[in-house]
């Protein structure tokens, strides 16, 4: 009896994927696992709108409650169920803003371990998936959560460098791809300091910051040059600049980001 019930469950699981595939047979299916840095200004929807202008149909699901870390996501039964349904083409992983910038020993035990567990679970149920680590940006004035005896991240530059290294390490350890939002963010800060990338809290993204993130992640997935009329109310010249920075940051660092066709 138990064997029969298990067989029925497996058949149902397969049919759910197949039916969804029939309904969205040309869709690229993306699962976002993150927190408010992904959720702000509905960044995945911006990416979907950009994709539609390139005739790319994206269907996405998000698990992005505020402040949640990778290890907490592993306790979310609904997320685990979503992963186990399979059928995902891409899974975007974004850690809490401060955690990957901490001391190396803390990052290894508190971030890398959970990232690897998530990656392994994702690949078990989605064998052809591409996992993408979404590299975030440093807080505007350095970390807002001071780490004892670790002044390295008390400046934007120091925090950004730590985030970059940690996200690239997670990428290499799991043979994943990296979406270099933080690297593009750093370039915009340097070249256009008048552009407002931060929300007033000096941590979360402004609408412009979310637009930048959407373009970087879409470029990481799409891997072709593009122009889009989706500007989300930004001045056209500003939107075009952001699109170009996003694409140049990805295409100019494919090896670094472990991005392979």
N, C-alpha and C positions, 0 to 999 in steps of 0.2 A: 504493500500500500504506500509505504514511504517513497519507494522508488518511482511509483506512478505519479505521486504528487510532485516530486522533484522534476520529473520529465515535463509535466504540465507547466510548471513554473518557468522552466527554461524555454519552452515553446512560446509562452506568453511574453517573456523578455525579448526573444528574437522578434516576435511579431510587433512589439511596440516600436522597436528600432526600424523595422521594415516599413510599417505604416507611416512613421514620421518621415522616413526617406521618400516614400511615395508622395506624401503631401508636399515635401520640400526637397524634391529630388535633386535640384540644382543648387540648393543652399549650402553655404559653408557654415557648419555648426560650431559655435564658439561658446565655451564655458569660462566665465570670469570668476576667479576666486580671489578676493581681496577685501578691501574695506573702503572707507570714505574717499581715499585718493582715487579709486576707480569710480565710485558712485557719484561724486560731486559733478553737478551739471549734466548728469546722465551721459558720461563720456562714451560708454558703449553704443548709445544711440547715435551720437555724433559720428562715430566710426562707421556705423551701419549706413548712415546717410551719405557719407563720403563714398563708401563702397558702391552704393546704388548708382552713383554717377559714373562709375567705371563698369557698370553692368555686372557687378558681383553681388549676388544675393546672400546676405548674412542673416542667420537666425541665431540669437544668443540668449543665454540664461546667466543671471548673476547671483552670486552669493557674496555680498559686500556690506555686512553690517559694520558700523563705525568702530575703529580701533582693534578689530579682531586680528589675531596673529595666526600663523600657519598651524601651530599646535592646537589652537582653539577650533580651527576649522575641522580638524580631525575628529573632534567630538560632536560635530553637527551631523546628526543622522540623516537629515534631508539632503545634505550635500553628498554624503557617502552614497546614498541611494541614487542621486543624480549621476555620480561618477560611474556607478555600477550599471546604469542603463546603457552605457556605452554610446557609440555613434558620434562621439565628438571628434571633430577634425583638429581643433586647436583648444588648448586650455591655457589661459593666461593666469599666472601666479604672481600676486603682489602682496608683499609682507607689510606689516605695520611700519610706519615711517621711520621710527628710531631704531628698531631692533637690529637691523643689519649693520648699523653704524657703530655698535658697541665694541667692547674689547673682543679680540679674536676668540678667546676661549669661550666667552659667552655666546658669540655668534655660532661657533661650531656646535655647541651643545643645545642651544635654544632655538636656532634658526635652521642651520644646515640639516640637522637630523630630521626635523619635521618636514622640511622641503623634500628630502629624499623619500620619506614615507609617502607623502602626497604624490610625488612623481611615480613611485613604484605602483601605487594603487591605481593611478590614472592609466598607466601603461598595461596593467593587468587586464583591465576591462575595455581598453581602447588601444589595441595593438598598433594601429597606424596613426596615432595622434601625434601632433607636434606640441610639445610643452614649451611655453614662452615665459621666461621670467621678466616681469615688468619692472625695470630699474627705475626707482623713484628718484627724487631730488632732495637736496639738503634744505632744511628750514632756512628761512631768509637770513637770519642772523646767527646761524649755528643752532645746535640742538636745543630744544625747549625743555628737554628732560635731562638735566645735567647728570653725567656719570661721574661717580666719585673717583678721583685720581686718574681721570682720562680726559684731559683738556683738549686732546686732538680734535674732538668734534664740536668744540665750542665756537668754531667759526664755520661759515657756509662752506668755504673751500675744503676744510678738513673733513666735515661731515660728508660732503659730496664725494670726496675721494674714497672714504670708507665704504659708502654705499656702492660706488662703482665696483670696487674690488669684491665686495661680498656678493653682489648680484652676478658678476662674471664667474666667481668661484662656484656658485650654485649652478650656473649654466654649464660649466665644464664638468662638474661632478656628476651631473645627470644627463650629459650629452643632449642638452636642450638648446633652445635659441634664446637670445636676449633682445628685448626691445629697449633701446637705449634712451628712454625718455629723459633720464637725469643728465646724460651727456648733451642732448639737444638743448635742454633747459639751461645748462651752463653756458653754452654758446650764445643763446639769446640774451642772457644776463650780461655777457661781456660786450656783445655787439650792439644791443639795443636796451640799455639800462632804463630807458623811458617806457618800455613795454611792461605792463603790469601782469606778471605771471602768478602772483600770490593773492589769495583771499585776504581780507583784512587781518585774519589771525596769524599771518606770516608763516603759515605752514601749508594749508590746503591750497589747491589750485584755484585761480580765478577762472572765469570763462575762457580767457586766452590760454591759460595753462592746460585746461582740459582739452581745448582744441589742439594744442601741441601734442599732448599725449595720444589723442585719437589718431592724428596723422602719423606719428611714429609707429604705433602699433599696427595700423593698417599697412604702412610701408613694409614692416617686418613680415607681414603675412603675404601681401600682394607681390612684392619684389619686382615691381615695374615702375618706371617713371609715370607720373600722372599729374593732371591739373583738375581741380574741382571747383565748381561754382558754389559749393557749400561753404559759407563763411560764418554762419551763426551770428550774423549781425555785426561782425568785425569789419573795419575798413578793408576794402579789397586789397590794397597794397600790403596791409599787415597780414592778412590771411595768406596771400601769395608767398610772402617771406617765410611764414611759419611752415607752409607746405614744403618749401625748398629746403629749409633747415632740417626738417624731419627726414626728407629723402636723402639729403647729402650725408647726414649723420649715420643713417643705416648703410647706404651703398658704399660709403667711404670706410666702413669698419666691418665688413662681412666676416672676415677671418676672426677678428677680435670677438665678435658677437656669436661666433660658432654657427652662423647661418649658412645652411647648405640647401641646395635645391632638392 
